[in-house]
Structure formats: structure tokens, C-alpha cells
Amino acid sequence: MTLSNISGSLSVFGIIATLTGAITVYLAGKVVYTVRLHPLSRFPGPVYASLSSIPFWIACITGRQVQWMQRLHTRFGPVVRYSPNALNYVDQDHAAWRGIHGQEKGGREFPKAREWFVAPYNGVYGINSAPAHQDHRRFRQVFAPAFSARALKMQEPIFQQNIDLLLSALGEAAAAGEPVNMVEMYQFTTFDIMGHLTFGKPLGLLHNKAYSKWVDAVFDSIRAIPIAQVIQYFPVLNYLFKLVEPQSIKQMKYNHFKYSADRVDERLKRGSEEADIWSMVMDADEDKRLSLEEMHCHGDVFMLAGSETTGTSLSGLTYYLLINPDKLALLVGEIRTAFPSGSDLDMQHVAELKYLSACIKEALRLYPPVPVGVPRVVPSVEAGRNLPGGPVPTGTRVSVHHFSTYHSPTNFRDPDSFVPERWLNDPTYNCDNRSCFRPFAIGPRDCLGQGMAMHEMQLLVASVLLKFNMELCEDSLQWDDQRAFVLWEKKPLMCRLTPVS
């Protein structure tokens, strides 16, 4: 080897060594900055989470985000840095809910994190995810009459018709001595009710005692929600996925959207004479009316938001009642005393049952249908000054974690126990921080259908417990040990029913 060759090799090695050293110094500097100098570095959390959001996304994709986040709060306290640019809160004095989800007078609304919502097929975001405040406000003004007390009174026959079908199906199973999967029966009912309200007719699930292909696809897609969120969170992944997205996935999205859009179109042709959501939407003032694309989007939004979550809550309530027979006995006594004949059981009267309302609240606390925190983005330095734990810089993702907040011993005595009495001013639980309980969120973007959901649950539970005695099958004793992919992945809730003589 000549001297010139040796010299050339040394220069190459020198360049490589210099680059390696520079990269090492850069990475080391980045680690030091992220862990020690970043504006969020003063907030507690695991070091590995401050360096990368990957541990958080792994927890989401594997369905263990709820348990993972609760462990972080147990170890680090009410505010946790779970990602380089994200904080999660356990609300303690209502400050986190108010600061993140409320809107101070003259202040800016915290927008929802875009990656958290799967992009609609037609590109139109609905009331649950509209990025523009003025769009959300218009949607809310248009749909508010359809979820009012007056509208519920008009819609009550729709609820009653479908509940009668549920009772008939449960009666057949009881007569045959067969165990019943109450998760399925509740989901059949809530999807049929919302199908009636959204599409003008039920989906036929109770009639067929089976999920339709469209509803099956809805449940199958739940596990994929965190994957879609990860793709949308990382710009490079989002760009690459758009380049290589399989045609089969595109077709599946189109089929799902078209199913909903076609049924909305069929319903709109019949005008505004029916007692459902669209009858009042079509009567909205000219300047607030929705475009056809916005109507198609909301058909899909309401079907999932008004069905899956309500069915989930009913399943959770039934489970906690059946593993707490003393509470079940109190509730059954209240219902059967109030409606000895059953003929006067309606929304108005069932809403007066205080123990029933307390049981529903307690089930929502223990088993919130959306157990995770839905992140908002801090819009300005001024807006971030009022958050618990101190100022938060612009662009930080912040959220209140439902499950961790409701299971925190600093907020609730006996946080993992089913105690409806805590909502009835039992002095034993006077120190409970009930103001942190916000399963429907708060602020200008709280759940518009929360009144409907509560009335629906009250009517359903009272109707079932008035007609049947229930017993939990042994293989469902650990039913609440579940994974969550934003929404719970529910196991079968097998019960035996016997008619009340």
C-alpha cells in the first residue's frame, strides 16, 4: 500500500470519526435538553417517556394505556409528563378540567389534537372533532333541539319499541334456560335505537339477534384506532401510509361511509315529520343548515357515539350490580316498589329513582366508557399559565385521564369499590371530590347527548330489572379485566335470567 493510499484511508476514517462524534454530541445534547432543560422538564415522569412518545404509543396499541397511565400517576402524582411534549392530569380541584376543557371569558379554546381523530372518509369533521370553533358552534346549535327534553318526549316511543324487543328476546332466553351475553343484548338495543334516530329505522339487530356486517366492522375497527392515531401523529408515517395504503383498506372505508350516507339520504327524502334527529335538523334556520356532506358525517358520528358508549355503560353497570348483590337488592326494591304494575314506567317517572341514578353514576365512575384522556393542544403561552402545576408552553398536548381521576384515592374514598351511596350524601363519603367526575367532559365541547344517554340507561335498566332476576355466570366473574383501545374491548358478560313472577 502506498503512502498516498494510507493517507487517504486515514482521512476517510477521520471524517467518519468526526461525524460519529458530532452525532454523539448532538444526541447527548438533545437528551440533556429534553430531560433537564425542556420547558416540561420540571414536571415529573419517567425519563424514558420524556425522551420519546414511543412507550406511550406502545401502551395504546397493546390496549394497556389505561393501566400504564394509572401506574404513572400512582408513582409521580397528579401531573405526569408521559411524552416529550405531553402532560396528563388527574383532576383534583376542578382546575384541570376547567383549564383544559373550559373556555375562560375572552380566552382561546384549546383545540383537540388532530391525530386523535381518524380522518373522515369525505374529509368533513363532525361535532366531536371539528377543528374550527365556529363550525362546532354551528353544529351544536343545529343539533341541540334534537337532544332537548322536548325532543326526548317525542322520541320516547322509539326507545320503548326497541326496549320491548329486548325484553322479548331476554324472555325467550330465560324460558329456554340459556345464559345470555348482556354485552351483546345491550349493544343490539342501543344500536337499534340510534339507528332509528339517525337512519329513520332500526338496524334489525334485536330482530336477528346478531350484529350486522356494518356493526361488526365498527367493532373490528376499534382495535385499529390507536394504530391510525400513531400514523397520523408522525408526519413521515402519515405520508408513507398514504403512498402504500392497500386498496382493500380504502374500499373498506368507502363501504363503511357509503352504508351510513345512503341511509341518511333515504331518511332525508321523507322530510321532517318523523320524531328523530333529522326532523329538527331539517327545520333549522337557513344560515345554520348543514350541507349534505356534513349530514353524512354526522350520521356516522352519532351511530358510534350514541350506541357503543351507552351499551358499554349498561354492561359495566350490570356487572357491578351482579357482583354486589346487596346493592342490586336495593335497586330492585326501588324499581319494583315504584312500578308495581309496570304500566307507568316511562322516562319521566324513572328519572325520579334516586338510587338508580346513583348506581349509574357509580358505574360511570368505576368504568367510564371512554377511560383515557382526550388530548387538547395549548394554543398560547397565556392560555397555558392557568393549568395545575404551573405554566405550560404553546403546543403542549394536555389531557385529563378519566380512569385515573376517578380511581384516585385522593378524590374518592374506597375508589375501587362500587358504592352508589357516595352520590346520595352518605356522610362516610362526604370528603369525596365529586366535582372531578366528568364522564361527559365539560365546557363548550361537552357531550351534547348526555341527557339522552342518562334517560336511555335509566329506562333500559329499570325495564330489565322490573321483568327479570339476574345472576352472573362464573366465567364472567373477572369481566372488568379488559384492554382499552380508546374504547373498552369488552368480553362477553354471561348472565342467567329468570322472569319475575
C-alpha positions, 0 to 999 in steps of 0.5 A: 500500500502506498503512502498516498493510499494510507493517507487517504484511508486515514482521512476517510476514517477521520471524517467518519470519526468526526461525524460519529462524534458530532452525532454523539454530541448532538444526541447527548445534547438533545437528551440533556435538553429534553430531560433537564432543560425542556420547558416540561422538564420540571414536571415529573415522569419517567425519563424514558417517556420524556425522551420519546412518545414511543412507550406511550404509543406502545401502551395504546396499541397493546390496549394497556394505556389505561393501566400504564397511565394509572401506574404513572400517576400512582408513582409521580402524582397528579401531573405526569409528563408521559411524552416529550411534549405531553402532560396528563392530569388527574383532576383534583380541584376542578382546575384541570378540567376547567383549564383544559376543557373550559373556555375562560371569558375572552380566552382561546379554546384549546383545540383537540389534537388532530391525530386523535381523530381518524380522518373522515372518509369525505374529509368533513369533521363532525361535532366531536372533532371539528377543528374550527370553533365556529363550525362546532358552534354551528353544529351544536346549535343545529343539533341541540333541539334534537337532544332537548327534553322536548325532543326526548318526549317525542322520541320516547316511543322509539326507545320503548319499541326497541326496549320491548324487543329486548325484553322479548328476546331476554324472555325467550332466553330465560324460558329456554334456560340459556345464559345470555351475553348482556354485552351483546343484548345491550349493544343490539338495543342501543344500536337499534335505537340510534339507528332509528334516530339517525337512519329513520329505522332500526338496524334489525339487530334485536330482530336477528339477534346478531350484529350486522356486517356494518356493526361488526366492522365498527367493532373490528375497527376499534382495535385499529384506532390507536394504530391510525392515531400513531400514523397520523401523529408522525408526519413521515408515517402519515405520508408513507401510509398514504403512498402504500395504503392497500386498496382493500383498506380504502374500499373498506372505508368507502363501504363503511361511509357509503352504508351510513350516507345512503341511509341518511339520504333515504331518511332525508327524502321523507322530510321532517315529520318523523320524531328523530334527529333529522326532523329538527335538523331539517327545520333549522334556520337557513344560515345554520343548515348543514350541507349534505356532506356534513349530514353524512358525517354526522350520521356516522358520528352519532351511530358510534357515539350514541350506541357503543358508549351507552351499551358499554355503560349498561354492561359495566353497570350490570356487572357491578350490580351482579357482583354486589348483590346487596346493592342490586337488592336495593335497586330492585326494591326501588324499581319494583316498589315504584312500578308495581304494575309496570304500566307507568314506567316511562322516562319521566317517572324513572328519572325520579329513582334516586338510587338508580341514578346513583348506581349509574353514576357509580358505574360511570365512575368505576368504568367510564366508557371512554377511560383515557384522556382526550388530548387538547393542544395549548394554543398560547403561552397565556392560555397555558399559565392557568393549568395545575402545576404551573405554566405550560408552553404553546403546543403542549398536548394536555389531557385529563385521564378519566380512569385515573381521576376517578380511581384516585384515592385522593378524590374518592374514598374506597375508589375501587369499590362500587358504592352508589351511596357516595352520590346520595350524601352518605356522610362516610363519603362526604370528603369525596371530590365529586366535582372531578367526575366528568364522564361527559367532559365539560365546557363548550365541547361537552357531550351534547347527548348526555341527557339522552344517554342518562334517560336511555340507561335509566329506562333500559335498566329499570325495564330489565330489572322490573321483568327479570332476576339476574345472576352472573355466570362464573366465567364472567366473574373477572369481566372488568379485566379488559384492554382499552383501545380508546374504547373498552374491548369488552368480553362477553358478560354471561348472565342467567335470567329468570322472569319475575313472577 
